[in-house]
């Protein structure tokens, strides 16, 4: 059996190395822009090898989106953990507004600016965002008592995710989110009616 103390020490060392790499990358990106920094420079600043950087982050873009797993959990929880009587759309609207407010304030504002100035990061962010599609669709299917998502749920999720992307850079995110869900919910309500269920899901 592997000694638990040794395992804990290794995990702490890995976490410290990851944090050092992130700190180095963030400082360099904010100073010189994403495209102006190489992985070698990040590794040198963090006092690790480029191989170690790629061990923790599969590609350079992942250094900017290190919290993607947490964002995934928060998105799914917005639906599965929503208050009783709250519709799925209302839960997602509130979640989107909260996330955008966080991105537009404090340190996250600098990262958002960096992303807006770098086409490669915009493309990466969109691909990462749509990787949440299956998990969100599965959560909604479970809410509706279905074994797996059907076409209507998958279309709903795809369009709902697109609304958040459109709202991030909008002058008035709430107006954009409200408009998107207003159009989406008209079809969603008819789908619920066709299934003979309440549209409160």
Order of alpha helices (4+ residues) and beta strands (2+ residues): alpha-alpha-alpha-alpha-alpha-alpha-alpha-alpha-alpha-alpha
